[in-house]
Amino acid sequence: MADAGKARVPLWRLTPTQRLLEGGALLNSLAFFAAMPFAPLYLSEHTGLGKPAVGAVVGAVALTAALGGLLGGMIVDRLGAVPLMRAGLVCYVAVYGLLASVRGAAAIIVLFLLLGGARLMVEPGAKKLLSHAADDEGRMFRVRYMTLCAGAIGGPAIGGALYHVGPVAFFAVPAVFYASYLVLVLVRNRDLVALRPPAGDGAASSPSARESAGAVLRDRRLLAVVAGGIVVFFVFSQLESMIPLYMKGQYGDSTEAYFAVLFIANAVLALAFQVPIDRMSGKLGRNTMITLGAVNFTVAYACFWAAPWGAAWLYAGIVFWTIGEGVLLPMPDMAVHEMASDEHKGAYFGLSEVRQLGFFLGPFAGGFLLDAGTTPYFIVMGTSIFLCVPLLMRRTSRVPESAGQPPVEVAANG
């Protein structure tokens, strides 16, 4: 970790290659949020599937990333990040182009499932390249989080405006975003390939699948970070799943309006808070920030719990929630960046996608808890976030290997 007393380069001061990668991440985020929030509505209206089946199809995109991330990451390490990203982006363009034209229920379902495969080809490689372009702390992953927030603001606005125009316009726009991303990768191919280490991507010395799998599955630091990420996503997933249902019981028909303002405030504040969070991290240290992030989530749940006494508590809660989110959500990727060796970055980032399981476990458990009552729900959710603290603190710094010696783990000082 950088010395706390050392002047920090502002997050927005990016190199040309970093701007390229973050620009691609923004296009990816805009495309995702322009379509996926409306996917349940589209599937319900055009396939005749029931609610559980619709949820299963939409959730399969994240589930594919969770369960297939290691495979995708190993392929990235073996064949190269840039070629796999090109293939994944072509797949995205093709799938969205076909969704704009096909009307059969079976074809629509298959195409939505293929989005998960495209994600496996793009995400591990994009994160690996970003890791190569980042500083030692991996602060670029905070910038990436900001681009995701920007996409979460602009994407739904675009998708919402086009959804009622018709499927062609609705699906053509994400296809255009991904096509633009593909053009960036093709035009700047030389700069992206130059990011790899000398022995790098696709070279004869690239690790075999067995070597990559063995390296990541034996690294207890990585497994701890993945478990910590599952906890963070478990708690974070409540905002879009159970919190609206809780609000429905308090505000009835006014819930949609309250939640829309809450969601937009969350996205805007997430962008505004990231720079102060980064500066604070430089002064307080990573481990202290992890604890503060958990504390803010707990305070947020306490505020939400107080919502029957006035809607103002909801908006106070979203401020604390966004601080906790801004601190903790980029942490797993930053930790993976620090611990992964160059030849295994794809596999490390791929396995770290297992934390997406939190988005399945969170709503499932939250539903049972909310049925049992608001008191057990808020107590469990407000305290379970602290399970991530020792897991994310397990992050360690790597010391270069001596000949014939295994890597030495040195506890990070935060």
N, C-alpha and C positions, 0 to 999 in steps of 0.2 A: 504494500500500500504506500501511496505517496506520503511524504513527510507532511504532517499537519501544518507545519509552519511555512511550507513552500507555496509560492503563488500559483494558483490554479489557472490554467488556460480556460477562458470562457467556453461553455458548451457549444455556443454557436460558431466558434472559430474553427471551421472544418477545412481539411485539405480537399483538393478537387476530387480525389478518389472517395473520400468519406462523403462528400456531397452527392456523388453518383450513387453510392450504396444507400444513403438515406433517402434520396429521391426515388429510387426503386422501391424502398420500403413504404414510402408514402403512396405511390401508385398502387402497390399491393393492398395497402390498408383501405384506400378509397374503393377499390374494386370489391374487396371483401364486404365492407360495411354497406355498400350500395345494393348488394344482393342478399346476403345471408340473413339479415334481420327480417326480411320479407319472405324467406324461403318457406317457413311453415304455412303462411297464407297461400302461397302459390301451390304448394303440394296439396293442401287441403282442397283448393278450388279446382285443380286440374287432374287429380289422380283418384279422387274418391277414397283416399286412405283415411282411417280414423286417427284420432289424436295421438294414441300411443305409437302407431306406425309412422306418423309424420315426425314425431319426436325422435324415433329411432333412425330415420333416414337423415335428418338434419344432424343429429348427434354423431352419426357415423363419420362425418368429416373430422371432428376432433378426436374420435375414438381411433380412427386410422392413424392419426398423428401420434397418439399416445402409445399404441401397440406396435406400430411399424416404424417409429422414429429411428430406432437403432439400426434397422436394416437400411433405411434411407441414408443415415449418416455413414455407415460402412461403405456403401456404394459411392458416396461423395469422396471419401478418403481414397478409395481405390481408383475411380475413374476421373475424378476431378470435380470441383464445385461448379465451375463455369459451364461445362457441357451438360451437367445434370440440370442446372438452372435453365438453360436454353430449352432443354427437352420439356421441363415442367411448365415453362411459360407457354410453349407451343400447345401443350395439353390444355392449359387453362383457356387459351384463346379458342381452341377447337371445341371444348366442352360448352363454353358460354355461347359460341356461335351456333352450335347445334340446339342448345336450349331455346335460342331465339326462333328456331324454325320447327322443331318437332312438337307434336301435340299428344302423342300416345303416352298413356300412363307409365307403362313399363320402361319406355325409353327415357322418360323424364327421371324416373327413379334411378336408373343405371347411371345416367349422366351426373346426377347429384353425388352418387357414390364415387364416381371417378374424380371428383374434386379433391377427395382425400388423398388419392394417389398423386395428383399434381402437387399437392402441398408437400408430400414426402420428398419430392424432387427439388423443390424450391427452398424450403425453410432451412434445412441443415446447411446447405451450401451457402445461402445468403448470410447466415450467422457465422459460418466459418470465415468467409471473406471479411465480414465486419470485424471479427476478432483479430484477423491479421492486420487490419487497418487501424485498430484501436490502440490506445496507450496501455500502460501496464495495469491500470485499474479497471479498464473496460468501460470507461465513462461513455463511450459511444452507444452503449446499450441503454443509457438514459435518454440519449437523443432519439434512439429507435423507439423507445416508449412514447416520446413526445410525438413522433410521426404517427404512431398508432392512435394516439388521442386525437390528432388532427383528422385522421381518417374517420374516426368514430363520430366526429362532428359533421364533416362534409359528406361522407358516404350515405348515411341515412337520409339526409336532405335531398340528395340526388335521386336515390332509389325511391323515396316516397313520392317525389314529383313525377317519376316515370312509371311507377307501378301501374297506375290506372290508364296510362297511355296505351299500353299493350305489351305483350311478351317480347316483341322484336326490339322495341326501344329499351325496355327494362334490362334485357340480357346483353344487348349490343354494347351498352356503356361499359360494364365490367370487361367485356372482351377488348374494347378499345384501350382501357387502362392497362390491361395485361400486355396487349400488343405494343403499347408505348414502352412498357418496362422491357420487353424483349428487344425493341429497337435500341434502347440504351445499352443493354448488355452486348448486343452485336457491334454497335458503333465503338464502344469503349472496351472491347474484348481484350485488347493488349494491356490496358491498365489493370484490369481485373486479374488476368493471368499473372501479371507481374507481382501480385500480392503474395503468391504462394512462396514458401521457402525453397531454397535451391534444390532440395531433393524431392520437391513437392508433388502436387496433385498429378496423378496419372503416370508418374515416373516409375521406373522399374523397381525402385526401392519402396514404393507405396506398400503399406501393411496389408497382409492378407486378411480375409474376413475373420479367420480364427484369431489372429493377433489382435485385431481391433476389438472383437467381442471379449476376448480375455482381458484386455487392458481396461475396458470400461467396467466390466462386471466385477473385477477384483478391486477397484478403487472405492474404498469405503467412504472417502470424502465425497465422491460424486453421488453415491447412493444416498448419503445423508442430505445432500443438496436437493436431490430429486424428491425425497420424502418431505423436506421442508417446503418445496414448491407445491406439492400436492396439498399440504395444509393451507398454504396461502390461497391457492385457487379454491379449495373447499370453502373457506370463509368468504372470499371475494365473490364467489358465484351466487351468494345470497341476494346481492343487490338486484340482479335481473331475474331472479326466480321467486324466492319466498318473501322478500320485502314488499313487492307489489301486492301479494296476497294478504300480507299482514295489514298493509295500508287499506286494502279493500274493506276489511272489517272495521276500520276506523272512520273512513271517509266516504264509503259508498260510491256513488256515481261521480264524485269529484276526484277519485283516485287517479284516473288517467291524466288529468290536467296537472295534479300535484307531481305525479311521477315523471311526466315529461320535463317539467322544469327541473326536477331533481337530477334527472339523467344528463340534461344539457349542462347544468351547473357542475356536475362531476367532471365532464369532459373538459370544460373550459378551465376549471380550477386545476385539473391535472396538468395542463400545459403551463399555467401560470406558476405553479408551485415547484416545478422540476428544477429550475435554476437555483432558487433558494435552498432546496433540499440538497443539491449537489454541493453548494458552498458550505452548508452546515456539515455535510459528510466529511469535507476536507478538514474541518476543525475538530469534530467530535470523534471521528473514526467509525469504521464500518460496523463494529459490534455494538457500539452505543446506538447507532442509527437503527439497527435491526430491532433492538428492544423498544426504541421510541416508536417505530412503525407499528409494533404489536400493541403498544399502549394506545395509540391513536385509534386503531380498529376497535379496541375495547370501549373507549370513550364514545365512539360513534354508535356502537350498539346500545350503550346506555341512553344516548340521546334519542335514538329511534324508539326505544322502549318507552320513553317519556312522551311520545307523540300524541297520546290521548289528551294531554294537557295543552296542546296547541301545535299547529303545523310548523311554528318557528323551530321547534325541536328537530324536525326533519332536516331543515336547512343547516342548523348548527351541526347536526350529525354528519351531513354530507361533507362539510369542511374537514372534520377530523378523519372521516373515511378516506377522503382524497389524499390527505397527507400520508396516512398509513399505506394506501395503495401506491402512491408515488415513491415511497421509500422501499417497499418490499417487492413489488412486482418486477422491477429490473434486476433484483439481487441474484436470482438463480443464474441468469445468463452471464452476469458479471463474474460470478463465482466460477462458472464453467470456463469462461475466458481465461481466468487466472490459473486454473489447475491443469488444463488440457495441454499436452504437448502438440506441436504443429502437425505431426503425422496422424494424430488421433482426434483432431478437433471435430471433424464431421461426426464421428461415432459418439463423442461426448455430447455434442449439441443434440444429436439424434435421440440418445437415451434420455436426455433431460426433458424431452417432450412428453415423457410418461406422466409428468405433473399435470397434464391435461385431464387425467383421471379425476382430479379434484372437481372439475366442472360436471362430472357425472355423480360423484359421491355426495357433493354438497347439496344439490337440490333434492336428491333422494332422502338423505338423512334429515335435511331441513324440513321436508314435508311431514315426516313422522313427528319431529319435535314440535312443529307448529300446531299439529293436530292435538298434541298433548297439552298445549297451552303456551302462552307467550312467555311466561316466566322460565320454564325449562329451556325454551328456544333461545332466549337472549342470554341466559347464563352460560349455556354450552357454547354458543357461537362467540360470545364475548371473551371467553377464557381459552377456548381451544386454539386460538391464534398463537398463543404463547408456546405451543408445541413446536412451532417453526423456529423459535429463537435458538435453542441449542443445536438444531440441525443445520441452520444456515451459518452459525458460528463455527461449525466443524470445518468450514473452508480452510484450506491450508496453502501455504506457499510452496512451490516446487523448488528444490535445489537441483542443479544439474547433476546428472548421473555420472558416477565414476565408472571406469571400465569394469564391467562384470558385477557392478553393485546395483541394487535396486534403488529407486528414487527415495530420497530422505524427505520425510514430512516434517515441516516446521510449523508449529501452531501460529496462526495469524494473530497479530496483536491488535487487530481492529483499526 
